[in-house]
Amino acid sequence: MIPKDPAMLLSFVNLKLRDYYNDFGKMCEDMDIDGKEIEEKLASIDYSYDKEKNQFV
């Protein structure tokens, strides 16, 4: 359901956060996905979640 490629995943997650969710944890819970796995995959391309901005930067 979610993209496997880290760059595509970044775009997907940031779009969901921007348009539908005000919190990464709520998004993961609602979509029934492993937030730690997403964070690790995005960390592999030097992105991390910024709670203030509600996006991966």
N, CA and C atoms as an extended XYZ file, in Angstrom:
171
Properties=species:S:1:pos:R:3:atomname:S:1:resname:S:1:resid:I:1 pbc="F F F"
N         0.823       -1.201        0.000 N   MET     1
C         0.000        0.000        0.000 CA  MET     1
C         0.865        1.262        0.000 C   MET     1
N         1.931        1.258        0.795 N   ILE     2
C         2.806        2.430        0.796 CA  ILE     2
C         4.024        2.130       -0.082 C   ILE     2
N         4.607        3.168       -0.681 N   PRO     3
C         5.767        2.959       -1.572 CA  PRO     3
C         6.953        2.340       -0.824 C   PRO     3
N         7.701        1.505       -1.510 N   LYS     4
C         8.885        0.877       -0.929 CA  LYS     4
C        10.133        1.729       -1.177 C   LYS     4
N        10.178        2.431       -2.281 N   ASP     5
C        11.310        3.296       -2.599 CA  ASP     5
C        11.334        4.475       -1.616 C   ASP     5
N        12.469        4.736       -0.952 N   PRO     6
C        12.522        5.805        0.054 CA  PRO     6
C        12.119        7.189       -0.461 C   PRO     6
N        12.514        7.543       -1.670 N   ALA     7
C        12.158        8.860       -2.207 CA  ALA     7
C        10.654        8.974       -2.451 C   ALA     7
N        10.065        7.914       -2.974 N   MET     8
C         8.621        7.914       -3.189 CA  MET     8
C         7.881        7.888       -1.858 C   MET     8
N         8.427        7.159       -0.895 N   LEU     9
C         7.838        7.094        0.442 CA  LEU     9
C         7.835        8.476        1.085 C   LEU     9
N         8.932        9.202        0.932 N   LEU    10
C         9.030       10.560        1.470 CA  LEU    10
C         7.915       11.436        0.915 C   LEU    10
N         7.743       11.404       -0.376 N   SER    11
C         6.702       12.201       -1.017 CA  SER    11
C         5.311       11.787       -0.529 C   SER    11
N         5.073       10.496       -0.462 N   PHE    12
C         3.785        9.960       -0.016 CA  PHE    12
C         3.470       10.390        1.415 C   PHE    12
N         4.439       10.186        2.315 N   VAL    13
C         4.218       10.493        3.726 CA  VAL    13
C         4.017       11.996        3.932 C   VAL    13
N         4.848       12.818        3.312 N   ASN    14
C         4.700       14.266        3.490 CA  ASN    14
C         3.384       14.778        2.911 C   ASN    14
N         2.923       14.185        1.830 N   LEU    15
C         1.621       14.567        1.271 CA  LEU    15
C         0.503       14.229        2.260 C   LEU    15
N         0.555       13.019        2.829 N   LYS    16
C        -0.464       12.616        3.803 CA  LYS    16
C        -0.442       13.541        5.024 C   LYS    16
N         0.773       13.865        5.493 N   LEU    17
C         0.888       14.740        6.657 CA  LEU    17
C         0.384       16.145        6.339 C   LEU    17
N         0.683       16.623        5.176 N   ARG    18
C         0.265       17.976        4.794 CA  ARG    18
C        -1.252       18.068        4.593 C   ARG    18
N        -1.818       17.076        3.926 N   ASP    19
C        -3.223       17.177        3.513 CA  ASP    19
C        -4.237       16.508        4.445 C   ASP    19
N        -3.788       15.523        5.242 N   TYR    20
C        -4.770       14.738        5.982 CA  TYR    20
C        -4.515       14.578        7.477 C   TYR    20
N        -3.270       14.676        7.906 N   TYR    21
C        -2.949       14.376        9.309 CA  TYR    21
C        -2.127       15.490        9.931 C   TYR    21
N        -2.385       15.788       11.189 N   ASN    22
C        -1.606       16.812       11.890 CA  ASN    22
C        -0.568       16.193       12.818 C   ASN    22
N        -0.369       14.860       12.699 N   ASP    23
C         0.596       14.177       13.555 CA  ASP    23
C         1.016       12.864       12.897 C   ASP    23
N         2.312       12.603       12.879 N   PHE    24
C         2.845       11.378       12.270 CA  PHE    24
C         2.316       10.127       12.975 C   PHE    24
N         2.276       10.147       14.286 N   GLY    25
C         1.779        8.999       15.047 CA  GLY    25
C         0.332        8.670       14.716 C   GLY    25
N        -0.489        9.696       14.599 N   LYS    26
C        -1.900        9.485       14.258 CA  LYS    26
C        -2.032        8.901       12.849 C   LYS    26
N        -1.197        9.387       11.927 N   MET    27
C        -1.222        8.866       10.564 CA  MET    27
C        -0.888        7.374       10.571 C   MET    27
N         0.173        7.003       11.279 N   CYS    28
C         0.587        5.597       11.333 CA  CYS    28
C        -0.503        4.730       11.948 C   CYS    28
N        -1.086        5.207       13.026 N   GLU    29
C        -2.148        4.457       13.695 CA  GLU    29
C        -3.350        4.284       12.771 C   GLU    29
N        -3.774        5.359       12.139 N   ASP    30
C        -4.936        5.332       11.265 CA  ASP    30
C        -4.714        4.435       10.046 C   ASP    30
N        -3.489        4.470        9.508 N   MET    31
C        -3.185        3.686        8.312 CA  MET    31
C        -2.665        2.288        8.652 C   MET    31
N        -2.538        2.002        9.955 N   ASP    32
C        -2.041        0.714       10.433 CA  ASP    32
C        -0.688        0.371        9.808 C   ASP    32
N         0.252        1.313        9.948 N   ILE    33
C         1.608        1.119        9.440 CA  ILE    33
C         2.619        1.332       10.567 C   ILE    33
N         3.788        0.752       10.409 N   ASP    34
C         4.846        0.816       11.413 CA  ASP    34
C         5.654        2.104       11.243 C   ASP    34
N         5.442        3.046       12.147 N   GLY    35
C         6.123        4.331       12.072 CA  GLY    35
C         7.626        4.214       12.189 C   GLY    35
N         8.099        3.295       13.013 N   LYS    36
C         9.542        3.102       13.191 CA  LYS    36
C        10.186        2.640       11.878 C   LYS    36
N         9.507        1.767       11.176 N   GLU    37
C        10.009        1.283        9.887 CA  GLU    37
C        10.100        2.439        8.882 C   GLU    37
N         9.090        3.280        8.863 N   ILE    38
C         9.104        4.437        7.961 CA  ILE    38
C        10.235        5.381        8.335 C   ILE    38
N        10.376        5.658        9.622 N   GLU    39
C        11.448        6.549       10.073 CA  GLU    39
C        12.822        5.995        9.700 C   GLU    39
N        13.023        4.700        9.840 N   GLU    40
C        14.300        4.084        9.481 CA  GLU    40
C        14.558        4.165        7.985 C   GLU    40
N        13.539        3.907        7.197 N   LYS    41
C        13.695        3.954        5.741 CA  LYS    41
C        14.009        5.379        5.282 C   LYS    41
N        13.338        6.364        5.869 N   LEU    42
C        13.590        7.754        5.479 CA  LEU    42
C        14.916        8.257        6.037 C   LEU    42
N        15.339        7.725        7.155 N   ALA    43
C        16.658        8.080        7.703 CA  ALA    43
C        17.763        7.616        6.754 C   ALA    43
N        17.509        6.551        6.007 N   SER    44
C        18.501        6.041        5.060 CA  SER    44
C        18.786        7.036        3.937 C   SER    44
N        17.877        7.999        3.736 N   ILE    45
C        18.120        9.067        2.752 CA  ILE    45
C        18.214       10.429        3.457 C   ILE    45
N        18.591       10.360        4.742 N   ASP    46
C        18.872       11.553        5.555 CA  ASP    46
C        17.670       12.460        5.820 C   ASP    46
N        16.520       11.858        6.035 N   TYR    47
C        15.326       12.611        6.413 CA  TYR    47
C        14.853       12.147        7.779 C   TYR    47
N        14.374       13.090        8.567 N   SER    48
C        13.802       12.749        9.875 CA  SER    48
C        12.554       13.600       10.095 C   SER    48
N        11.694       13.123       10.988 N   TYR    49
C        10.431       13.804       11.246 CA  TYR    49
C        10.651       15.049       12.092 C   TYR    49
N        10.121       16.162       11.628 N   ASP    50
C        10.140       17.427       12.367 CA  ASP    50
C         8.721       17.673       12.857 C   ASP    50
N         8.521       17.493       14.156 N   LYS    51
C         7.179       17.604       14.730 CA  LYS    51
C         6.593       19.005       14.543 C   LYS    51
N         7.439       20.033       14.677 N   GLU    52
C         6.968       21.400       14.513 CA  GLU    52
C         6.421       21.667       13.120 C   GLU    52
N         7.115       21.153       12.133 N   LYS    53
C         6.696       21.342       10.737 CA  LYS    53
C         5.716       20.278       10.276 C   LYS    53
N         5.601       19.192       11.062 N   ASN    54
C         4.768       18.055       10.722 CA  ASN    54
C         5.111       17.509        9.342 C   ASN    54
N         6.407       17.326        9.128 N   GLN    55
C         6.864       16.728        7.883 CA  GLN    55
C         8.266       16.161        8.072 C   GLN    55
N         8.666       15.332        7.129 N   PHE    56
C        10.034       14.820        7.128 CA  PHE    56
C        10.899       15.806        6.355 C   PHE    56
N        11.973       16.225        7.007 N   VAL    57
C        12.889       17.209        6.403 CA  VAL    57
C        14.311       16.701        6.454 C   VAL    57
